[in-house]
Amino acid sequence: MTNIRSRDRDALLQALRAGVVPRVGQQLIQVGRAREIEALLADISRVADGSALFRLIIGEYGSGKTFFLNLVRAIALEKKLVVASADLNPDRRLHASGGQARSLYGELMRNLATRTKPEGGSLAAVVERFVSTQRNESAIRTALEPLSELVGGYDFNAVINAYWRGFDSNNETLKSHAVRWLRGEFATKTEAREALGVRTIVDDSSVYDQLKLMARFTRLAGYGGLLVTLDELVNLYKLANTQARNANYEQILRILNDVLQNPPEGLGVLMGGTPEFLLDTRRGLFSYPALQSRLAENTFAQQGLVDYTSPVMRLGSLTPEDFYVLLEKLRLVYAGGDPGKFRLPDAGLTAFMAHCQRKLGETYFRTPRTIIRDFVNLLATLEQNPTAQWSVLLEQTQPQADIAPSNEIQEETPSSATAISSLNHTKVPETDEFATFKL
C-alpha cells in the first residue's frame, strides 16, 4: 500500500478531470522521460552552483510540455531554488512597448514560489528572509554591493534598503511600497520617487535585467537561484506584425547569448513551445537567422541517437508501455494508494487502451491529455455506480482526440506594433498581416 495524502490526491484528480495540468502531485503519475529529467536535474544543480540555464522544451500540443515544466518546477523547489512561472498571452510578452512585457514580469513575481510556499506569492517572504539576517543598514549595503554592478542594481538596492527600514521600524506602508516596486506595480517614476526615493521603475525595457537582479538576490537570501518557466510561447508565433514578433525573438536571443557567453549568476530559463514555434522558417524562431544557427539540431544525433545537452529539448511521445504504467498510477492514485480499492482490474486497463486505439489510432498516447481525463471519469463513474460494468461503459463511450487550438494570427494594437523601434531592424513589408495561418 502506497501512502498518498488525500490533499494531493484530490488536487491531482480535480485538475486532471478539468483537463488542466496539476500543480501538485505530479510525481505520483510521472512516467517515462527519465533521461530528460536527469538532464534537467543536472541543469538545476548548475544553477544552484551559480551558473545559468537556458532550455527550450519542445513538444506537440497535448504531449505533456506543461506537465513536464511543472515537474521540473517542483524539482527545482525541492533543490531550494526560487521558481517564477507564467504563460505568455497577447497581454504578456517578452518585449513590447505597451506594458505587455511589464505585465509578464508582474505575473512572474506574483507566482514566485519557494519550497515552503509552492503555490506562489513568496516575494515578500524572500525579501524578509534576506533583511531579517542583517544587523543594520550598513550590513544591508555591504551584502547588496554585488548587485551594484548589474543594470538597475542601484535602485534595486535602494528598494531593498527601504524594505529593511520598514522592517526595522514596523512601517508596513514602506514595506508594501518596496514589494510593489519589486513586483513592477508602479506605473510612473514620479510615484516611485515619492514612495521610495528611486528614479526608475520596472518597465517593458528592463524586464530581463530585473530578472537577473532577482536571481542574484535570491542567492543572497540563501536560496540556490531563480528558475523562470515560461509556457505557451506559441503566442509569439501568432503575432501578425513581423517587427513585434522579431522583437520578442531578439529577447530570446539575448537570453541565450547571455547564458552561453556571460552566464547570469543563478538564473535558469525554461521556455515551452510547439515544433512549429521553433521550426517554421516563416514565423517561428527559425525565421530569425541568429536563433536558427544557435538552436540547430546536432546533426550526429539522428536515427535514435540523442543529445540532451542541446539548448533544445524535444519531448517525444509516450510509448504504449509508458501509457499503461500511467494508467496503473492513475488507478492507484484514485484508490488513495490502496490496491484493495481498485475500481478497475488489470484487464480493464488493457481493454481501455485497446478501445482508445481502436477509436483514435496511435494519437491516443501521443497527446494523452483528454484520454487521461476520460480514464479518470471512468473511475469516478465506477466508484459512484457500484453496479456498473466497466466493459459496458467502454463500449458506450467515444474518446475524443486532443485537438490543438487554431493558430489564428494576433493583430497588433497601435502601442505594441511599435515595439521594435529600439532594435533598429530593417522594416519588412507585411503581406500577410491579417492572414490566418493554420498548422
Number of C-alpha atoms within 10 A of each C-alpha: 9 11 9 17 12 13 10 17 20 16 14 23 20 15 15 21 18 11 15 15 20 19 17 19 20 18 10 16 16 17 18 16 14 9 11 16 16 12 14 20 16 12 20 29 17 18 25 24 14 18 19 26 26 24 19 21 23 22 23 18 20 20 21 21 23 24 18 20 20 19 20 21 25 22 18 26 22 14 18 18 30 30 28 26 24 21 18 22 17 13 15 21 23 25 29 26 20 18 19 22 25 27 23 25 30 21 19 23 25 18 19 26 27 26 18 12 13 19 14 19 17 22 23 18 14 20 21 17 16 20 23 14 11 15 10 14 15 11 13 19 16 10 17 20 13 15 20 15 10 15 15 18 20 17 18 26 22 17 24 24 22 24 26 25 18 18 16 15 11 11 14 13 12 20 25 16 20 25 20 17 21 23 22 21 18 19 14 13 16 15 15 21 14 10 17 20 15 20 14 19 23 25 23 22 17 17 20 19 16 20 20 23 26 23 28 23 26 22 21 19 18 13 22 26 32 34 30 21 22 23 20 19 20 19 22 28 27 22 24 23 23 19 24 22 26 24 23 22 23 20 15 18 19 14 20 21 15 15 19 14 9 12 20 23 22 28 31 28 20 21 23 24 24 23 16 19 24 25 16 14 14 13 21 23 27 21 17 18 11 13 20 17 10 15 19 14 15 13 7 9 11 10 6 5 8 14 17 15 14 16 19 22 20 20 17 14 20 20 14 14 11 16 21 19 17 19 21 17 17 24 25 23 26 24 19 21 20 15 14 10 13 18 19 17 12 13 9 14 18 12 15 22 19 13 17 21 15 11 16 15 13 13 15 24 25 21 22 20 22 21 21 20 19 20 21 20 15 18 19 15 16 18 17 9 10 9 8 12 12 19 13 9 12 17 10 8 13 12 17 13 20 17 10 11 9 11 15 17 20 19 16 17 10 10 12 19 20 17 23 21 13 10 11 9 11 7 9 9 10 11 7 12 15 15 12 13 13 9 8
